[in-house]
């Protein structure tokens, strides 16, 4: 096995991205690993699978089953790459532990045995769960005031790179974490292999900027950039995920893995660099306060962009916390109407459901294709716009409004109910299902769901109250 454990020996360290969110393409990591193997030298692949919504869903899953609550696609995600990564010394890091890192580690260990992989060291990083550690009493709201805890059912702090570096230094082949900040998953292997001190804000800034570019997967290789006819991207069905080659002095190049699709240029890198950045001079992370106002980008070759000039200041005194609290139940159902007068038939169905529900129920009705993205919960936006009948009145004759294009019209009605109890939320699926026979003509294609909800807000906690723990599982 290659010796990639030495610190500060190699000039270049490469980190690739295997996932940018929970549910990302499962065939994307293998081309990245192939690229890392071909490049030689120390390397790692990071899996970023957490968002506020994802973590809330994971907490729900863990509450229902103590062996659940980690990335639901974890085994399928790692199965193609676990053996080659172990064989070539490529470290694997991920926040795919989500709400249950220990269960995720057990799943990875079982996967390795099933695949016949060599024995591996798995590091489990915990300490982000503030209820489990008892640090929840230090939770603050966004104004820095103590937050009431009566409705809190989970609270996870954003950990930084330090415990991940500790895990890599202990020889971990796989690092399983819960709520670790996205860029920290890349900063940690850069710091470990280059021998950086995380107390150096300029180097921490370089690693954080690189991690920010990697964290959303194909967004930086053309995925979210694509806009046909304006910003064309080759072979989006085979889009390659990103790889960063980091120099010891903090300069780095963004490229892509070994697949035919996607592209990396100044435009894609600029878009992702600015993604979710509210103040380019003060991007707060657990590891550093990042300043990208003087970053310079240069295309150095096909699908190669050099990045320089990221600057850093001291890390903030507090850590961000995702706070989950009970939000009752959510019922949702959809039905389609097509052909002449489809819009008015869908409007009638919406009106029927609304009138059948008791007053005080929080319901939203969307006409997908007509009013959904721009609609509002009380339906005012939709009510201000007439249906086909109104159009025909304004246009003169009904025949003028119903033409060849109208025959191809289709509208999808969506009903959603948010309620404190299951029975009330279930009225959405029940009432929409009844439209098959009791509703307007021609309805069909009903789909429905009913689920518990956890709402999330952001809070803060003083970093000295959070104590990450690294456990090595042989």
Order of alpha helices (4+ residues) and beta strands (2+ residues): beta-alpha-beta-alpha-alpha-alpha-beta-alpha-beta-alpha-beta-alpha-beta-alpha-alpha-beta-beta-alpha-beta-beta-beta-beta-beta-beta-alpha-beta-alpha-alpha-alpha-alpha-beta-alpha-alpha-beta-beta
